[in-house]
Amino acid sequence: MIESQLVILQQANTYLAAVTEAQYTEIISPMFMSSAGAHMRHILDHYQSVINGFPEGLIDYDKRSRGGVVETCPKAAQAAIQEIGLFLEGLTTEQLATNVKLSTEISVVDKQVATVDTTLAREVIFVGSHTVHHLATIKHIAQVQEVDLDRDLGIAPATATFLRAG
């Protein structure tokens, strides 16, 4: 499971190495309402929520660092990915099986927060899936910018299996 996470993060790194800072921060309106950098920061915020919440047993995806250097500098995002990779590589089977709580807002109408039981493994799987989803959006932004990227960027694992079979 950890190896698959590292592959997803490597895809993000490959994207980051392929773009300029201007491309990374460009908002292509009206097609997109945020930059690729904003999506990347959002991805990394979710991993940071896992890293920060695991020791206390409470993961809160609503604690984010909107803006900041990771959103505007591809090299800073690459450094953050390296740190996340080290965290993931250091996880043991026992740690992945650890029960934790998840706290997150659940309503777009008013503030409603749900807290549920989960495991670290389930949340690591979730952030990987979440990352793939946002990498797909980043790929669309990059395509509009005519950035040459790996065609597999942002392809979900089950979709990749389907495509291999066809």
ABEGO torsion letter per residue (X at the ends): XAAAAAAAAAAAAAAAAABBAAAAABBBOAABABBAAAAAAAAAAAAAAAAAAAAAGBBBAABBBBEEAAAABAAAAAAAAAAAAAAAAABBAAAAABBBBBBBBABAABBBBBBBBBBAAAAAAAAAAAAAAAAAAAAAAAAAAGBBBBAABGBBAAAAAAAAAX
